[in-house]
Amino acid sequence: MTLESSKRFRVALSFPGEQRPFVARVAERLATDLGRQAVLYDAWCEAEFARSDLDTYLQSLYHDHCELIAVLLCADYERKEWCGLEWRAVRDLIKLRRADSVMPLRLDDTAIPGLFSIDGSVWIGKRSSAEIAEVILERLRLLDQGRAPGAAPPGGAGTPASARGWPARLGPWFRAWRFRLIATLAILLALGGLGVWFGAGPHPELAGTILDGAGRPIPGVTVALPEQGLHTQTDALGRFTLEVPGRGEQQVQLIATGPGLAPHRQYVLTGSRRLSFIMRPE
């Protein structure tokens, strides 16, 4: 499902000029689904960008008028002045806790100011421009799901005013019930703390689903965490689950391989929401 965006652009592409041929193909593939008017790609804004305040104008576009910014990170990006201007807008979005609107794409392991080893990214490697465009479109679909009707949290903007006031109307009964609920939760939290203290807590899980370009599950794909020496295979529905040793959230390297498929590599956090990614033929 695609929802109408309140932003001017659905996707912005931030990249160094050395990668223009690759990014141009990504932009064309995105435009096939979204239309050129929904993709911020500088070559399509020549007349608009012929202005003396282009530096601040660009920052405003990236910061305030784009639903998703796909940033192609590499050594060239880190040293380019114009990329630095765009990256400042990206960093402020992260500061404002709008990190879901930023999608790092990596060509190499160059250290980028403000980006750390715990931050997830898409590894481009030998993947085609069409594959990278599909990953960006998948991210947009995930953002759309988060904005879908009924996705607002209880009591939020999507809840009728008549429903938000029901606890107050229940009076003493609700207050007594709330007290019992808080007491029960406190006991459960205390028991959970003892479980962690004595080492009884479960190991974090890493779970996900692997699909092909048409959205169909791929069974029999080997999913490995090489640094932990763990591996498993996807089931008939393309699903996998791995129990990772240790406790708490961890960053791990995931590698997925299968007959006739291009390997998929990415760094992920254990205990995060269920992963979903696409694998393409070699």
TAPEMO-V554008 format. One record per residue. N is the residue number from 0. RES is the residue in three letters. OMEGA is omega as a letter, one per 20 degrees, with the letter a starting at -180 (* if undefined). Layout:
[[N	RES	OMEGA] [N	RES	OMEGA]]
This chain:
[[0	MET	r] [1	THR	a] [2	LEU	r] [3	GLU	a] [4	SER	r] [5	SER	r] [6	LYS	r] [7	ARG	a] [8	PHE	r] [9	ARG	a] [10	VAL	r] [11	ALA	r] [12	LEU	r] [13	SER	a] [14	PHE	r] [15	PRO	a] [16	GLY	a] [17	GLU	a] [18	GLN	a] [19	ARG	a] [20	PRO	r] [21	PHE	a] [22	VAL	r] [23	ALA	r] [24	ARG	r] [25	VAL	a] [26	ALA	r] [27	GLU	r] [28	ARG	r] [29	LEU	a] [30	ALA	r] [31	THR	r] [32	ASP	a] [33	LEU	a] [34	GLY	a] [35	ARG	a] [36	GLN	a] [37	ALA	a] [38	VAL	r] [39	LEU	r] [40	TYR	a] [41	ASP	a] [42	ALA	r] [43	TRP	a] [44	CYS	a] [45	GLU	a] [46	ALA	a] [47	GLU	a] [48	PHE	r] [49	ALA	a] [50	ARG	a] [51	SER	a] [52	ASP	a] [53	LEU	a] [54	ASP	a] [55	THR	r] [56	TYR	r] [57	LEU	a] [58	GLN	r] [59	SER	r] [60	LEU	a] [61	TYR	a] [62	HIS	a] [63	ASP	a] [64	HIS	a] [65	CYS	r] [66	GLU	a] [67	LEU	r] [68	ILE	r] [69	ALA	a] [70	VAL	a] [71	LEU	a] [72	LEU	r] [73	CYS	a] [74	ALA	r] [75	ASP	a] [76	TYR	a] [77	GLU	a] [78	ARG	a] [79	LYS	a] [80	GLU	a] [81	TRP	r] [82	CYS	r] [83	GLY	r] [84	LEU	r] [85	GLU	a] [86	TRP	r] [87	ARG	r] [88	ALA	r] [89	VAL	a] [90	ARG	r] [91	ASP	r] [92	LEU	r] [93	ILE	r] [94	LYS	a] [95	LEU	r] [96	ARG	r] [97	ARG	a] [98	ALA	r] [99	ASP	r] [100	SER	r] [101	VAL	a] [102	MET	r] [103	PRO	r] [104	LEU	a] [105	ARG	r] [106	LEU	r] [107	ASP	a] [108	ASP	r] [109	THR	r] [110	ALA	a] [111	ILE	r] [112	PRO	r] [113	GLY	r] [114	LEU	a] [115	PHE	a] [116	SER	r] [117	ILE	a] [118	ASP	r] [119	GLY	r] [120	SER	r] [121	VAL	r] [122	TRP	a] [123	ILE	r] [124	GLY	a] [125	LYS	a] [126	ARG	a] [127	SER	r] [128	SER	r] [129	ALA	r] [130	GLU	a] [131	ILE	r] [132	ALA	r] [133	GLU	r] [134	VAL	r] [135	ILE	r] [136	LEU	r] [137	GLU	r] [138	ARG	r] [139	LEU	r] [140	ARG	r] [141	LEU	r] [142	LEU	r] [143	ASP	r] [144	GLN	r] [145	GLY	r] [146	ARG	a] [147	ALA	r] [148	PRO	a] [149	GLY	a] [150	ALA	a] [151	ALA	r] [152	PRO	r] [153	PRO	r] [154	GLY	a] [155	GLY	a] [156	ALA	a] [157	GLY	a] [158	THR	r] [159	PRO	a] [160	ALA	a] [161	SER	a] [162	ALA	a] [163	ARG	a] [164	GLY	a] [165	TRP	a] [166	PRO	a] [167	ALA	a] [168	ARG	a] [169	LEU	r] [170	GLY	a] [171	PRO	a] [172	TRP	a] [173	PHE	a] [174	ARG	r] [175	ALA	r] [176	TRP	r] [177	ARG	r] [178	PHE	r] [179	ARG	r] [180	LEU	r] [181	ILE	r] [182	ALA	r] [183	THR	r] [184	LEU	r] [185	ALA	r] [186	ILE	r] [187	LEU	r] [188	LEU	r] [189	ALA	r] [190	LEU	r] [191	GLY	r] [192	GLY	r] [193	LEU	a] [194	GLY	r] [195	VAL	a] [196	TRP	a] [197	PHE	r] [198	GLY	a] [199	ALA	a] [200	GLY	a] [201	PRO	r] [202	HIS	r] [203	PRO	a] [204	GLU	r] [205	LEU	a] [206	ALA	r] [207	GLY	a] [208	THR	r] [209	ILE	a] [210	LEU	r] [211	ASP	a] [212	GLY	r] [213	ALA	r] [214	GLY	r] [215	ARG	r] [216	PRO	r] [217	ILE	r] [218	PRO	r] [219	GLY	r] [220	VAL	r] [221	THR	r] [222	VAL	a] [223	ALA	r] [224	LEU	a] [225	PRO	a] [226	GLU	r] [227	GLN	a] [228	GLY	a] [229	LEU	r] [230	HIS	r] [231	THR	r] [232	GLN	r] [233	THR	r] [234	ASP	a] [235	ALA	r] [236	LEU	r] [237	GLY	a] [238	ARG	r] [239	PHE	r] [240	THR	r] [241	LEU	r] [242	GLU	a] [243	VAL	r] [244	PRO	a] [245	GLY	a] [246	ARG	a] [247	GLY	a] [248	GLU	a] [249	GLN	r] [250	GLN	a] [251	VAL	r] [252	GLN	r] [253	LEU	r] [254	ILE	r] [255	ALA	a] [256	THR	r] [257	GLY	a] [258	PRO	r] [259	GLY	a] [260	LEU	r] [261	ALA	a] [262	PRO	r] [263	HIS	r] [264	ARG	r] [265	GLN	r] [266	TYR	a] [267	VAL	r] [268	LEU	r] [269	THR	r] [270	GLY	r] [271	SER	a] [272	ARG	a] [273	ARG	a] [274	LEU	r] [275	SER	r] [276	PHE	a] [277	ILE	r] [278	MET	a] [279	ARG	r] [280	PRO	r] [281	GLU	*]]
